[in-house]
Amino acid sequence: MKKTIALLAVLGMPALAMAHPVDAADIVAGAKTAEVCAACHGGNGVSVSDDIPNLAGQKTKYLITQLRAFREGDRTNALMNAIAAQLDDTEIENVAAFFSGQLGAGADGESSDLLPELAADRVTFPDNYKATYTHYTTISFPNRKQVRFYYANEAALKAAGEGNAFPHGSFLMVEVYKAKLDANGEPVEGDDGHYVADKLAAYSTMEKQPGWGDSVPDILRNGDWSYAVFSADKTVKTGINEAKCLACYKPLVDEDYVFSLPQLQEKAAD
């Protein structure tokens, strides 16, 4: 089965030895493999964002070297490690050859038929979640100076307690708060050992419904889960690239793509 690739965050790195020549790379196959890259890098390898690198016109062997380094873990990036791990040498060489042959950053970017699916806003905000969802864990994030409160609906909680995969209709919600800071700008800890919540910054959500993953390439698909971020006023944040969410959660196939599954299982067992 041909795999596709979502993110190619190629940055500088010392060259590695090539395993075998790439003269016979299949550019047509590479173009097919790289279709979903439009979600971050544009249809022709010209980035859609200032913080995402261009791939168009980059040297083929350089691209191959970086992808192999991501695949082997010699370079660490959560998204790229997850994506590159699913590519074999032939697929890496083909997609590198495709991007190498594209015009550089001066060219107009192309869109992709897949892009609207990866940016689709399927998830709607559950206004009554405080009354019907279960708060199952709280996690502090020192690097971001945040504290987050995690909630699950009854379908998700029941499945976790029974050790089953999450059924369609499962919904997980995270309240993201800025932590209260002391006079030195450091987060204040409460009696429970977690940061004290100050200002609500956003809501992060994931929902599972029938068919939601059907149009997502296998290399990105998280079953039928879809993701959305909402502002503090409960309006959906536009411009969120769902491809990044899908790539981040992709390695968690054994946990049905839920990072906080152990905490949810523990709460369900109470």
N, C-alpha and C positions, 0 to 999 in steps of 0.2 A: 504494500500500500504506500502510495506516495504521501510523504509528510509535508506539511507547510510550516512556515516559520514566522513568528510574530515580531520578534525584536532582535536587532543586530547592533547592539550598542558597542560599536567598534571604536576603541581608543588606542592610544599608543602603547606598545609593548615590545620587548626584544623579540627578534625573529626566532622561530623554532625550526628544526630540521623538517623538510618535507618528506612525507612517507613515500610518495610516488608522483610522477609528473601529472600535470592537469591539462595537457594539450588536447586530450580527447573529451573534455568536459562537454556535456550536453546543455547548451544554452537554453534551448526550448524547454527542457525539463526544469532547468534552473528558474526560468520565468514562472513556471507553474508553481514550483515550490515556494517562490518568493511572493506570490500574490498577496498574501495577508500582511506582508511587511508594510503595505500602504497604511495600515492602522497607525504606524509610528513614523515610517520613513518615506512616505509618499509612494505613489505607484511606480515611479521611475528612479527611486532611491534618493530623491531630494526631500529632506526632512520636513515634516509638518510643524516642527516646533524648534525654537532656538536652543533648547536643552537636549535635543536628540541629534546625533551626528548624521551627516550625509553619507550615503554609501555609493552614490553614482560616481563612476569614474575612478573609484579606488582600485589599487593594484590587487589583482586576483590572489596572488600568493599571500599578500598581507591579510586579506579577508579570511582566507583559509586558516592561516596561522592563529588568528584571534578566535575564530569559531572552534577550532580544535582545543585551544587553551581553555575556553569556557567549558567545553564538553568534558575535558579531563579534570577540571577543577584547578588548573594552574592559574586561572584568573577567576576571581570571585565576584559575582553579581547574581543576586537571587533570581532575577528574571532570565538572564542569559544562560545561567547554568541549567535551569530547568528546560529551556528551549533547546539548547545545543546538545543536551544529553540524548535527545530523541533523533538526532541526525547521524547518518553513517557518513563515511568518507566521500562516497560518490555524491550524496545530496549536498554536502558542504561544498564540494568542488563545483558542482553545477550552479548553485545559487551564487557563489562568489564570481564565477565567470559571467553570469547574467548581469550583476551589478557593475562589474568592471567595465562592461560594454555600454553602459548608459551614459548619457550626457551629464556634465557636471552641474553644480549648483546654480548656474546661470539659466538653466532650462526651467520651463514651467512645470510644476509638479502635476502628476496625474492622480486622479482619484481611483478608487477600487470599488468594484461591485460589492466586495465583502465589507468595506468600511462601515456602511450604515448598520450592518448587523452587529459589528463589534462596538458600536456606539449607541446601540438601541437602549432606550429607557423603558424597560418593561416593568420594573419594580415600582410600586406605588407605596406611599408612606402609610403605615398602619396607625391611624390616629388614636385608636383605643388600646395601644400596646401596654400602657402602664396598668390597665385594669385586667388584661388577659394574659400577658406574657410573664415568664418567670425570670427574675434576676438570678443568674447562676454563677457569675464571677466578676471580680474587679481586678484590673491590671494597671499598674503604674508604668509609665514609659519615661525613664530618666533623660534620654537623649532629646526627646521632644517636650519634656516638662508637661506631660499630659497624664491624665488618669481616665480610664475608659471603663464603662459599665456595660456588661454583656447581658442580653435578654434573649429568650427563646420562646417561640409559641408552643402550644400544647403538642402539636404533631411532632416537632423536633425533639422536645423533651421526652416524650413517650418512646420514640425510636431509640434515642440514646440510652434510655434506661433498659430497654430490651435488647440492646446490642445489635439492632437492625440498621440497615441503610436508611438515610433520611427519605421519607416519602414525599411525593409531590404535595405541595402546600406547606412545606416546612419554611420557616422564616426566622432568621437570626438578625438581631439589631444590636448595634453598639452606639452608646452615647459617648461622644468624645469631648472631654472638658480640658480646658487649660487649667493647670494646677495653680493653686494659691501660692504666691512667692513670699519669702521673708525679705528682710531688709537687704540681704546680700544677693537677692535674685534667685535664691534656691527654693525648690518646692518644699512646702510644709507638709509633714506627715501627720496623719490623724492617729487616733488611738488604735485603729485597726491595722496600722502599718502601711496603709496606702496613702497616696497624696490626697490632700484636701481639694475637692473640686471647687473651681472658681467660676469661670465663664464657659458656658456651653459653646463649643466651636462648630460641631457638625454631628451628623448621624451617618454611620456606615452600615449598609444593609446587604443581605444576601437572601435570595428567595429561590425556591425550586418549584418549577411548574412544567407540565408535560410539553415536550417539543421545544423548549427554550434552547436546548443545545444542538438542535438538528442542523442548523446552518453554520455552526462553528467548526472549523477544521479540527481533526483529531488531535493535532499537536497542541491545541489550546483548550479543547473542550473540557469543561468541568462537569460532566454529566449534564443535567438540566438546570444547573445553578446559573443565576444571573446576579449582577451586582449593581448597586447604585449608592451615590453619596448625596446626602441632603444637607442643606444649610441649617443653621439654628432655627430659622423661621419655617422649616419643614418643606421648603421648595427644593426641587432636585437641582443639583449643581450641574450645569451644562459643561460640555467640553471634557468630561471625564473619559479617558480612554479605557474602555473595559478590557481591551486586550492585555493591558498591564496587570489588571486584577486576575484575569484568567491564567496568565503565565505564572503569577506569583503563587496561586493556589494549586497549580497543576501537579506538583510533586506529591500532593497529599491525597492521592487516589485511595490509599488504604484507609484514610480517615474520612472518606467521602467529601474531601476538599474543605474540611473544617479544622482550622488551627486549634480552636478551643474545645475540641471534642473531649479530651480527658476531664476538663472542668465540668463540662455539661453532663458527662456520664456520672461524675461524682455527685453532682447536685441531684440528678435523677434518682440516685440510689438512697438519698436521704429519707 
